Amino acid sequence: MERDEGLATIDNIVTQFSTYEDFLDSQITTVDLYYLEDEGLARQLVELGYRGIGEVIKREDFEARKAAIEVTRLAERSQKKTLTSAGKTLKDNFLKALAAREEDNNTGKVSSVIFIRDRNSFGQEISGYIDYAYRLKVEDFEVYFNGIKRLLPKPTDLSFYNWNSHTAMCNSTPNYQVIADNPEGLLFRYKRDRKTLNVDPKVQPGDNSIRIPIQTDLYIQAVIFDHISRRKT
């Protein structure tokens, strides 16, 4: 308990002063300066505990706590990164579903795979599976949440199929390994816990996974698969 109180006292002082010298100066009285006639000497005496009007703190303790508090501050600022979907007026269920999952996909609590079937700008029917967490890292989703563009499968996604040209593509991502040679259909293996996601609507999607069809006006068909990793980090 005493140690905790001591740290709280140091933290309180560390947050008040930019440098250790500023702290020492706060402990020096006008009387000290009158008799010593040397600010540097007055600082040394405060540091050694011979003079001063408050708590004695060693330089190494002050600087160590200063550094620790700064690391914590930067980590908290990084965690509080503003979500792309924040403050947006989202009218379609699909965009609302993406917004509800944005933070958890950014932090790794949930890994979502998005299936979309629709037509591209050439009127060709396309479909594919998108690693949402990966696309969030490599793309600015502002244009999607603002309604400027629609999120569509790309040839670089987990899977892509053009029903007109019969072009088929599969790509593993940092999160998922694609298993395309499975006789029962396409599978995705989540790399963190090695669990397999089965996207066949006729079967269960797999351990710790759930299949959620989305009623949307933006696409012919949209489905989201949410996988929760049980691996401890």
C-alpha positions, 0 to 999 in steps of 0.5 A: 500500500505504501509503495502504491502511495509513493508511486502516486506521489511521484506520478503527481509530481512528474505530471506537474513538471516537464523536467527534473530541473523544473521540479528542483527549482520548485523546491528552492526558496528565496531564502536558499537563493539569498544565502547560497547565491548559486542556483546550481548549488541550490539544486544539488542540495535539494536533490541530495535532500539537504534543502527543499520544501517538499518530497525528495525524489531521485533523478532516476526515479523521476525520469523513469516514471516520466518515461513510463507515463509517456509510453502509457499515454501514447499507447492509450492514444493509439488504442483510441484511434477514431473509427472511420465509421464514427459520426456517419449517418448509415442508412443501410443495414450492410453499412451498419453491420460493418460499422458495428464490427469495425473496432473489433476487427481493428483490435483482433477481437473478431475477424469478419469475412464478408461475402458479396454478390452484385454487379460491377461498373460494367454490369457484370455479375461478380462475387467474392469473400473479403477479409474485412480486417485486412481491407481495413488496414490497407484501404480508407473505408471513409468512401464506403461509409460516406456512400461515395463508393460501394465495397465490392470484391476484388481479384486480390481478396480471399476469393473473387469470381466474375460470372461473365468472364468466368475469372476466378482468383483466390488469395491468402491474407495475413489473417486467413489461409485459403483452402481451395482444393477442398472437394466440399467447397471453399474453406478459410483457415484463420491463422491465429487459432488454426480454426477453419471457416466453412462458407457453405450455407448448407453446413455450420461455419465452424468452431467459434464462427457464425454466419449472418445474412444481411438484408441490404438494398446495396447488393444482390446478396451480402453475408458476414461470417464472424469468427472469434479467436480463442487463442490467448495472446 
